[in-house]
Amino acid sequence: MKKILHILFLVPLTALLTGCLGDNYEQPNAAVYGSVTDAETGELILQDVGGEGSYIELFEMAYEKADTRRLNFKTDGTYRDNNFFKGDYRVQFNLTNFDPSTVELSSKDTDIREALDTAGKPFKYIHLNGDTQMEIKARPWCRVTVKDIVFDEAKQRVLAQFEVECTTKDKLKEVGLFCDPSPHVSQSINYYGDKSTKSVEVNKVLNGPQVFTLKMPLTMFQDSDSDKDYFVRVGAHTSVVNARWNYAPAVKLHIVKKEIVHKPLGMRWGIFDSKYFSMWESNKHKSVAQFYFDDKDYKSGDGSVVSVSYPASESQGYTQFLTAGENKTGINPPIDITAIPAEGCHMLLTLSVSDASHFPRDANGQIEIGSNGIFDDEECAWTFGMFELRNGWQTLDLSLPGGAYIGGLRRRNINWFRFYKNNETDGPTTVKFDEIRFYYKTMIESCDDIAGWQSAGALTLDETDCQEGEGAVSTVNGASGFRLQKTWGAEIVPTPFEGGHFQFWLYVSDASAVNGVDSQVEIGSGGKADANELNWKLPTLQNGWNKVDLKLSDATAVGGEIDLRAMNWFRIYSQTTAPAGSVTVKVDRLRFYKEGADLSLADFDD
């Protein structure tokens, strides 16, 4: 009983002591709140989350060595902190996405005053008493304005077009495109953003506002995360020391993840699949190197055939990586590629290289195919100078019309393949062979960038409204009309003159301003107008996209005979009846094809 009484005494005594100690602490009796706005536009300067955004630093002036109080902004550019005591506070800025030297402070509740520190430098301070407002106006390092942010379901990507204006002459370091379920998405909250768009280097001084376009693939999305709303945001980051990111407002997008099924090009020759491996084991191959079948690392089919080279010896003047079908009968059955027009026939070879430095462009070696089961007989070959290898998996696109021939090639009886390099002294090198495809290559210009294009007006790349690939080349009319042209290296046109077609997409915003006036489409091999040229008058157009399809035999020839194995010139022009700058014109996907060809084997299937 005595023990129990002691415990009862101790409990109320402890509670009493605790209560007395707590009463000795003064509670905060002041708060500060406000926002940071662009001094020029009046808009809130949007922030990153928490410590990744801008800081306000406050020092209590009543204490000589007061602790720094850091106030974080919310992402919308506002802030509030209720845990202050009444008194004078020095205001300072260090880590910000706005220029501290341009800061202007104001308050409806109290005066903002200025004083000199011990070094004679001016600083500002504010008196806090109760709820105290402190508004901040400043110049952001960058102004970021969204022009368009969309989800392209067909191409399974987010496409963002935005404008960045730097307010100082410092370099713009980087821009970014971010994605997250949180409306506070930023470079620090970016779970579903792709690393390719999180930080895109710019590193240059912008002379005025500049438009950027970023494309974010959905590589971070899984099926379980699709068909829901996400927030997407663009930002810009100046190179100024201690500067934070500037942002545009977040945009909500409904994203649906789908598997894109790409059309397989042409016809597949599966000589590197397991069903053919008996051919390798029955000595219908030659290789001075080790070779084996790999069912773990491959791109298509059920595996890849691997060859590992060794340095050349005195008795062996070269290392022959791999030869398939090495005898007169060759690989059985052979592949027949006669359904592909000879002028446009290409071979795709998918392979992986462990060290591409062992295959310089001046190396003595080749890739070869044949129709008589042995080298230097009915053979088409490509030397290393005709392509460039890199480390890892890649696909080489090899033109049969552009290859080197010995004894012709029976296109209905392709039955032999070889890959070799002479004087291999840097081995061992591993090369993996995955698949071969033959297809009809018809496109000579994708219009996916504006490099090399010329125009009477300003040139842009429209990445939101195009007919193929990544974009369309766009311009506007001048006082006398519009003109778009490009010169490139010689291209082999994939069709003979008879039965050949030239086709491209043409967009006009006002067809009435183009129809019935002087206009022309030109192609040529002379590298300039009126030299080895074919031309046509533009057909009647409608507003929007038009597929222009022209027969080569209907063209007018100018300046000598055109060489269809060395096409290097395209131009389209027209007068217009509308004011300068009022008609938008775009071109996309320049192609040649043979009338009646099996286009299921081509690189397009309209």
Secondary structure as UniProt FT lines:
FT   HELIX           2..22
FT   TURN            23..24
FT   STRAND          30..38
FT   TURN            39..41
FT   HELIX           50..52
FT   STRAND          55..60
FT   TURN            61..62
FT   TURN            64..65
FT   STRAND          69..72
FT   TURN            75..76
FT   STRAND          78..84
FT   STRAND          87..92
FT   HELIX           100..102
FT   STRAND          104..106
FT   STRAND          112..116
FT   TURN            118..119
FT   STRAND          122..128
FT   STRAND          130..133
FT   STRAND          135..138
FT   STRAND          142..152
FT   TURN            153..156
FT   STRAND          157..166
FT   STRAND          172..180
FT   TURN            183..184
FT   TURN            191..192
FT   HELIX           195..198
FT   STRAND          200..204
FT   STRAND          210..217
FT   TURN            219..220
FT   HELIX           223..225
FT   STRAND          228..238
FT   TURN            241..242
FT   STRAND          246..247
FT   STRAND          251..255
FT   STRAND          267..269
FT   TURN            271..272
FT   HELIX           274..276
FT   HELIX           277..281
FT   TURN            282..283
FT   STRAND          285..286
FT   STRAND          290..294
FT   TURN            301..302
FT   STRAND          304..308
FT   STRAND          318..324
FT   TURN            328..329
FT   TURN            338..339
FT   HELIX           342..344
FT   STRAND          345..353
FT   HELIX           356..358
FT   TURN            361..362
FT   STRAND          365..370
FT   TURN            375..376
FT   STRAND          379..383
FT   HELIX           384..386
FT   STRAND          392..399
FT   TURN            401..402
FT   STRAND          404..406
FT   TURN            411..412
FT   STRAND          416..422
FT   STRAND          430..440
FT   STRAND          443..445
FT   TURN            451..452
FT   STRAND          453..455
FT   STRAND          460..462
FT   TURN            469..470
FT   STRAND          472..476
FT   STRAND          482..491
FT   TURN            498..499
FT   STRAND          500..508
FT   HELIX           511..513
FT   TURN            514..516
FT   STRAND          519..524
FT   TURN            529..530
FT   STRAND          533..536
FT   STRAND          544..551
FT   HELIX           552..554
FT   STRAND          556..558
FT   TURN            564..565
FT   STRAND          567..574
FT   TURN            580..581
FT   STRAND          584..594
FT   TURN            595..596
FT   HELIX           599..601
//
